């Protein structure tokens, strides 16, 4: 990720360069994507983006102490809560896992 200079005008955050090796011949490929900010809020993001944010946020919630973490359990559920009926199964499964993790947090882990 190469951030753009702060004095540059425009909505860009920077350029993300993704590189990979081909499965057929092992040749190297590269693609660049300019990261843009259209000024929309997180609530206006696509359902897929909110789900990705919630999945990443779950790691924060699980690792941080409750008093110091920037996210709470309800934030994660809210982020994926506004879903389309056609896309119900995957997001509902994630919400169920968040509820399950919330119940398990604080319980000692069996060291066996």
N, C-alpha and C positions, 0 to 999 in steps of 0.2 A: 504494500500500500504506500503510495507516494502522495502525501498531503499537498494541497495547493498552497501557495503563499497567501498569507492573511491579507495582503493588500490587493489581491486580485479581485476584480469585480465579478459578480456572478454567483450563482447558487451552487457551485461545485465544492465538494469536499476533498476531492483528489481523484487519483486514478488507481484502480485495483487491477493488478496484473496477475492473471491465473496462468500457470504453466503445467504441462503434463506430458507424459510419454505415451505414445501410441501403443495400443496392445498388439497390433499386427507386426510392426517393424521396430518398435522402440524409439521411433523418431520423436524429437521434442517439438511440442506445439505450444503456442502462447497466444493469449487473447487479453486485450486490455478493455476495461470498462470504466468510463468516467462516472463517478458517484455524484449524483445531483440531489439537491434538496429543493423540493417545490414549495416548501413552507407549510405543507399540510401537517396536522397534528397526528399523533400516534393513533388516536381513536379513528381517524380517517384512513388508516393504512389498510391494505388488503388483509383478508382473513389469514392467508398463508404467512404474511409478514408478522401479524400479531401472534400466530401460533409459534413461529420461530423465536420471537422475542420471549414468549412465555416459557418455551423449552429452555432457552438460555437462562432466563430468570429463575427457573427451578433450581439450577445449580447454585445461584447466589443465595436463594432462600435456604437451601440445605446446608451451605457452608458457613454462612454468617450468623452471628449471634442475633437474636430477635431484636434487641434494642438498637443495634447499629446497622442493620441491613436496610438498603434503600427500598426494598420490595417486601410485600407481605403476601401470604397465601391468597388472600382475596383478590390482590392485583392480578395474579396469574389466571385465576378463574374468570375474572372480568375481561381480560384480554382475549380470551377464546370464547367468552360467553355469547357474543353476538355472532352467531353462525347461521349459515343457510341450511335449510332442511336437507338439501341434496348432499351436503358435506358434513352430516351429523356424526357419523360413526367414529372417524379418527379423532375429532376434537372432543367428543364425549368420552372416549377412552382416555384421552389425556387428562380431562377434568377428573375422571374417576381415579386416575393415578395420583393426581395432586391431593385429592381428599384422602387417599390411602396413605400417602407420605406424611400428610399433616398428622394423621392419627398415630403413625409410627415414631414421629420425632419425639425425642425425650425418653424413649424406652431404651434400656441398656441393650447393647448388642452382645449376643452370646459369643464368647471368645473361643469356643470349641473348634 
